[in-house]
Amino acid sequence: MKKHIQETDLELFREQVQDVQPIQSEQADPYRVKPRPVPRPKPIETPEDETEQLSEAEVETHDYLLFSRPGIQRRVLADLQRGAIEVGLEVDLHGLYAEHARAVLAEFLAECAHRRVRCARIIHGKGYRSSGKQPVLKQKVNYWLRLYDQVLAFCSATRRDGGTGAVYVLLRNPSKAKRTGGGR
């Protein structure tokens, strides 16, 4: 059904658009140039050099996890243990199979570097549902984190953040790593 426009409305419309000039171009308006997307970083590979690589059997896993590289100040480590350093990103690994958890961890650490996260939380669980009641992922995370140069320290979280079923991870500042060549 077509609506009929009254003559007074039509006259009012013509009066309002009398100064308008038609556009000469039949092309669409130019689009805005969007900034190029920032590429996602590739997952950081674990060290391949056999001489430097730590054996999983050499790493003891206690109920409370604590690790720091040489040169980490006691005050910084104490802040990490108290949960005083703000957690920038977290990942929940518990319930995953070990190989899948390792891939997720590598991707997570790459994302932390990309976002310039200083402190992260990794939830690995306590292993209550594992066979033999042994915390498989806790042992693996304890070992895997030591293999990454970007991990400066890690410790079990406070009770409010998961206790011995999670770890706080202190990460190297990516800006400083680039300036000094990325070594330890």
N, C-alpha and C positions, 0 to 999 in steps of 0.2 A: 504494500500500500504506500503510495507516494504522498508525502505531505505537501500541502499547498502553502506557499509563502505569500504572506500578505504584501500588497503593494507598498505600504508604509515601511515595512521591514526591509524590503528590497531597496527602497530609496535611501534609507538610513545606511545600509551596507555600501552602496555606491558612493555616498557622500564621504564615508570613512576611508575608502580605498582609492579615492580619486588621484592622490599624489603618488601612488605606488607605480614603479616602473617594472615591467616584466624582466626576469633574469634571462640573459642571452645564452647561457650555457645549459646544455642538457645533461651534463655529467653530474654525478653525485658530489656532495661536499667532500673536500679532501679529509682523509682520516688523520687522526693524531698519531704521531709516531710514538709507539710504546717503547719503553726501555727494554733492552734485551734481557731475557731471564738469566739469573745467575745460575750457572751449572752446579748441580749437586756434586760434592766431592766423591771421589771413588773411595770405597772402604780402605782403611789403612791396613796394609798387609802386615802380618806378624813377621818377625825377622826370620830369614831363611838361612842365615849363617849358622852352621852347626857348632862352631867353636864357641860362640857367645851364647847360644841358646841354652836356656835353663831346662833341666829335665823335670818332668812333672813329679817324679818320685822324690826329687830333692826338696819339694815344697811341702812343708807340714801345714795341715789345716787344723787349727784349734777352734774352740767354740767362738772366741772373739778374734776377729781378723785385724791385723795391724801390719802395715808395710809402708816404708818411706825410702826414697832414694837418698843417697848421701847428699848433704848440703841443705836439706829441708830444715828450716828453723823449728825448734821445739814449740815455740809459741803458735806457729801456723798449724803444726800437727795437733796441738792441744785444742785449738779452735775447731779443727776438723772433727776431732773426737767428741767435742761438746755439741756439734751440730750448729755452730755459730756462723759458719760460712754458708751463704745463701745457695740453695740448690737451684741450678739453672735449668736442668733437664733430668728426667728420670725414665727408666725403662724397667719393665717387669718381665723377668725371664722365667720365673718359677712355673713349673708345669711343662716346659719345653724339653725336647730331646737335646742332648748335648751338642750335636753338630749344628742343629738349627739355632740354639742359643749362642753358639760361637759366631755364626754369621750375623745374627741380630746384634750382638755385642760390637762386632767390627763396624757395622753400619751405624750404630749408636755413637761410637767414639768419633767416627768421621763427621757425623752431624754435630756433635759437640764442638769439634774443631771449626766447622763451618760457621756455627753460631757464636763462636768465641766464648763458650761456657767455661767457667773457672772451676765449678764444683758440680758434680752430677751424683745421682743416687741410682744404684742398681739393686733391684730386688731379686734375690736368687732363691729365697725360701729357706726353710730350715731342714728340709729333707724328711719330714715325718711320713710322707707317703711313698718314699723311695724303698726299694727292696733292701732289707737289712737295716732300715731306719738310718742309713748313712746319707748325709747331704751331698749328693753327687754334684749338683750345680754350684754349690758353695765351694767345693774343692776345685772345680774347673775354673770358676771366676777368680779364685785366689791365685791360681796358676796363670791364667790368660792375661790378667791385668798387669802382671809383672813383665810380660813380653812387650808391652807397648811403651815406647820412649816418652810418649805424651803423658803417661800416667806418672805423676810425681809421688803420690801417696794414696793410700786407701785404708779405711778402717770400718769396723762394724758400726752401724748406725745407732742412734739413741733409741730408747724404747718407743718414743712417740713416732719414730720414722721406720719402724720395723725391727729394731733390735738386731739380734744376730742373724736375722733373715734378710738383711740388706746391708749394703756398704755405701759409704760416702767416698767419692773418688775426687781427688784434687788433680786437676789437669794443668799441663803446661800452657802458658800464654802463647797462642799461635803467633802473635806479632813478634815476641821475643825469640821464638824458635826460628823464624825466618831471618832475623837480623844476625843471629849467631851461627847460622848454618844448619840448624835443626838437630845438632848433636846433643849429647847429655851434658 
